[in-house]
Amino acid sequence: MATLLLLSGLLPGSLASWWHHAFLLRGCHTPPCGTGPLETAAPAKPILGARSLLHSNVTLKFIHIPKVGGSSIEDFGLRHGHRWGRYDHSGLIEHSEHPKCWSTQYYHGIPTGVKNQSVHTFCVVRDPYERVLSEIRYELTFHGLHGAHYAKCPSAKGLNDLIMKQMNRTIQGRILPCHWIAQYKFVKHCDHVLRMNHLEEDLRALGSHYGAVFDLAGLHSMDDRAKFRSDCKLSTSMFTAETKTALAKEYYIDAALVKMLDANVIRNRERLALAEKLTLLEVSQTAAATTT
């Protein structure tokens, strides 16, 4: 806590409050996260007999794409004896360093590979409009990030203003940069790509493939840890044409990725040649940007 107090003293009031809130929300009371025992204030009790290895020669790891239900999946995994995401300090998945949200979010970095072929990976993707909406709800739970908008339910105009304020900045200039990284950049290193809108059934299929039972049983939250005002009904139907155009331009490849997926999520990166298709789309998008 002494380190946190020192940091707070060096930061502006609102940002220090956000920083403090961020650590507490993540279960981190002394940064950096992960240097102490577990990062949750009240960790779920692991189920007796749960194994770290699904098979003697396979270790399943989770690649956390921000704002796609990752924390719920990590908590679920912990209950079943698997250290994924923020609980995983094995170093078996290598990550790039930037852009970051804050220094402790090593697990939010774009993956660059795995240490050996015995490591199998999975991740979850979602509709990019829904992901951005979830991000704005999340940001509104932090004091100081959006001034007078804090903890208030925005109007349709307010919602679009908040989104466009972020979209008009570079990724690095946004409030939580890692939360705005395109999903396809993570997927290139996911063996199994699950769908957020079919998460329970896809997770069950993944578990079955490895001889395990992965049943969320309705425990996950579409808004992750951001329990933002149940009376605030925000939806993508509130997006203006300007907002949709901006999102479609930046997350064009993500939207295409979601459409590529089908009900068979086992080894679908290889089966659907996702890495190759996503690379072609990325090259095409880059070429189009240089000619405009």
Secondary structure as GFF3:
##gff-version 3
##sequence-region A 1 292
A	DSSP	alpha_helix	2	10	.	.	.	ID=ss1
A	DSSP	alpha_helix	13	25	.	.	.	ID=ss2
A	DSSP	beta_strand	59	62	.	.	.	ID=ss3
A	DSSP	alpha_helix	70	79	.	.	.	ID=ss4
A	DSSP	three_ten_helix	85	87	.	.	.	ID=ss5
A	DSSP	beta_strand	93	95	.	.	.	ID=ss6
A	DSSP	three_ten_helix	106	108	.	.	.	ID=ss7
A	DSSP	beta_strand	111	114	.	.	.	ID=ss8
A	DSSP	beta_strand	119	125	.	.	.	ID=ss9
A	DSSP	alpha_helix	128	139	.	.	.	ID=ss10
A	DSSP	three_ten_helix	147	149	.	.	.	ID=ss11
A	DSSP	alpha_helix	156	167	.	.	.	ID=ss12
A	DSSP	three_ten_helix	171	173	.	.	.	ID=ss13
A	DSSP	three_ten_helix	177	180	.	.	.	ID=ss14
A	DSSP	alpha_helix	184	187	.	.	.	ID=ss15
A	DSSP	beta_strand	192	195	.	.	.	ID=ss16
A	DSSP	three_ten_helix	196	198	.	.	.	ID=ss17
A	DSSP	alpha_helix	199	209	.	.	.	ID=ss18
A	DSSP	three_ten_helix	236	238	.	.	.	ID=ss19
A	DSSP	alpha_helix	241	250	.	.	.	ID=ss20
A	DSSP	alpha_helix	252	260	.	.	.	ID=ss21
A	DSSP	alpha_helix	268	271	.	.	.	ID=ss22
A	DSSP	alpha_helix	274	290	.	.	.	ID=ss23
###
